[in-house]
Amino acid sequence: EGDAVVKRPTVPIGEVVRFQAGVGFPPALQGRVSGDLPFAKVGDISRHGRSGKQYIRTADHYVDNSDLKQLRTQPIAPGSTLFAKIGEAIRQNHRVIAAQPMLIDNNAMAAIPGTNVDPAYLFRFLQSVDLYQYATSTTVPSLRKSDLERIDIPLPTLSEQRRIAAILDHADALRVMRRRSIRALAELTDAAFIDCFGHAPEPSALLNDVATVSSGITKGRRTNDATSPIPYLAVANVQAGRLELGSVKTIDATSSEIERYRLEFGDLVLTEGGDPDKLGRGTVWRDELPLCLHQNHIFRVRIQDSSSLHPDYLSAFISSNQSRSYFMKSAKQTTGIASINMTQLKALPVHVPTAEAQLRYLDLIRSINAQRATVAASVSACDHLLLSLRSRAFRGEL
């Protein structure tokens, strides 16, 4: 017979944990980059949580102890778990532990552990709870202390809590290290380009000299000819260095439009705009779908002579700092949005190295990508391990 699973006793979390909402942050006190106390907003919490950090020690804004009287509050104690309590940020489910006394704004909340709850254990438990399910179903979702206080938390002894937290901390540390390896390999890709071609290789042609640049099919246009529903790439499908094909829409296109806008293996697909840092983002089309068109907000770049210019090299060059600098200088910019037109893209200065140099670079990139695939598989395994351990821990099976 196997060991029986011991069901741990649970208590309403409100009996052992105190929930405290943040306070309003007057504009007159905002903007200080140093002071006695970090004043964390939801953005600070989300940024730390997204990066995989367990503890928060800094924030974009600071206040002094002398400001506490005006704010009518006291600092959140170290060891408290912080999270968003209003808006769609709740859905992100980011949690961080306050590493020092700090304040939080009124869009955030702190779970302050009592004497019989280990702070790391509380943090790991709250990570296992989807707080969005407790949000009020109003125009702006929000969390109420009274609803959170009814959540049941398993409450073993403090020593057992610390043991569980240590196991989950170790599994999470492995996951973070693997993710850092992914980022390091991405940086290695950029370094490989610089190593092979330099920081700013001398342009030898304009993009229009070596490739045909064209815009795509326009939504909402009218036609009297017979049409068929055809998949097409929209801006959301074209990411930096990859395609996101989980949701591909169709557009009614005529036979002539299909012939004009269909993608071919080796075409580059590039976005015309969006956030300034995403100008000209894109990748190489490799016949991921049997037939696919591209929307008019996606440029298609088709190389004229594949024997002298490899699509993967050209894609790397267009995503290089040198090309990005050109896009930023050429782009039309409004509030937070930037865009390039086809004339500007065609005029991009391009460095065309020898075919041998391109192949040496691509061999190096293939080796790096193979390592990235291996590490990515390891990251996925670590993610599943942490989820499994977390689930087992709070069922009393760890």
C-alpha positions, 0 to 999 in steps of 0.5 A, a space after each residue: 500500500 502507498 502512503 496515504 495523502 494527509 489532508 491538511 487543515 484549512 482556515 479562511 485566510 482572513 483569520 491568519 492574514 490581514 489584507 490592506 489596500 493602498 492609498 491615493 498618491 497625490 500628484 504633488 508627491 510623485 516624481 521623486 526618484 529617491 527617498 525614505 520609502 518606495 511608493 509602488 504602483 501597480 506598474 512596479 508590481 507588474 514589472 517585477 512580477 513579469 521579470 520573475 523577481 520574487 521581491 520588490 525593493 525599488 519603485 519609480 517613485 519615493 516618499 519620505 517619512 515626513 509625508 506619512 502624516 499627509 498620506 494618512 497611512 503607515 508603511 506596508 511591513 516587509 514580508 507582505 505579498 503585493 498584488 493589483 486589486 483593480 482593473 485588468 492588471 488583476 488578470 495578470 496575477 503578478 505577486 511580489 513580496 515587499 523586501 522593505 517597508 514601503 507604500 502602495 497606491 490605491 490600485 494595489 493591495 497587500 496580504 500581510 501574514 500573521 505570526 503563524 504564516 510564513 511570508 514565503 509560504 503565503 506568497 507561494 500560496 497566493 501565486 496558486 490562486 487566480 484572484 481574477 475569479 474573485 473580482 467583482 463583475 462590473 465595468 472595472 473589475 476590483 477585489 474586495 477584502 471581504 471576498 479575499 478573506 473567505 479564501 481557504 488556505 492550508 495551514 500546516 506548521 511553520 516548519 512545514 510551511 517553510 519546507 514547502 516554500 523552499 521546495 517551490 523557491 528552488 523549482 522557481 529558481 531553476 525556471 528563472 535561470 532557464 529563462 535567463 539562458 533564453 535571453 542570453 542566447 537572444 543577445 548572442 544572436 545580436 552579437 553574432 551579427 555584429 561579430 560577422 558584419 560589424 556594428 554598422 556595415 557599409 551599405 552597398 544598395 538600397 532595399 529597392 535595388 535587391 528586393 520588391 517591396 509591396 503593400 497588401 490587401 485592404 479590408 473593406 474594399 469593394 469588388 464585383 468579381 467572385 471572391 473566396 475566403 482566404 487566410 491573411 496575415 494581420 499586424 497581430 500575426 507578425 511579431 519580431 522574429 516569429 509569426 503568431 498563427 494561433 488566430 488567423 482571420 480570412 478575407 474575401 479575395 478575388 482570383 487576381 487579388 490572390 495572385 497579387 497578394 499571396 505569400 511565397 516561401 522566403 518572403 519577408 513580412 514586416 509591420 508598417 508601424 505601432 509602438 516606436 520600438 516595434 517599427 519594421 518588426 517581422 520575420 521570414 515566411 516559410 509556407 506555414 499555411 498552404 495559401 496566405 495573403 497579407 494585409 495592407 499594414 504588412 509589407 511584403 519584401 521579396 528578394 529578387 536574386 536569392 543566390 546573392 541575398 539570403 532571406 534570413 540574413 536580410 531579416 537579421 539586417 532589417 532587425 539590426 540596430 543600424 536599420 532600426 535607427 534608420 526607421 526611427 529617423 524616417 518614421 512619422 510619429 504621433 503620440 506613442 505611435 510610429 509608422 513607415 511608408 513603402 517609399 521609406 522602406 524601399 530606401 533602406 540602405 542595405 549591406 549586401 555581404 558575400 554569399 560565403 559571409 552570409 552562409 557563415 553567419 547563418 550557420 552560426 545562427 542555426 547553432 544558436 537557434 538549436 541551443 535556444 530550442 533545447 533551452 526552451 524545452 527545458 523552460 517548458 518542463 520547468 514551468 510544468 514542474 513548478 505548476 505540478 509542485 504548487 498544486 501538490 503542495 497545497 493539496 497536502 501531497 508534497 
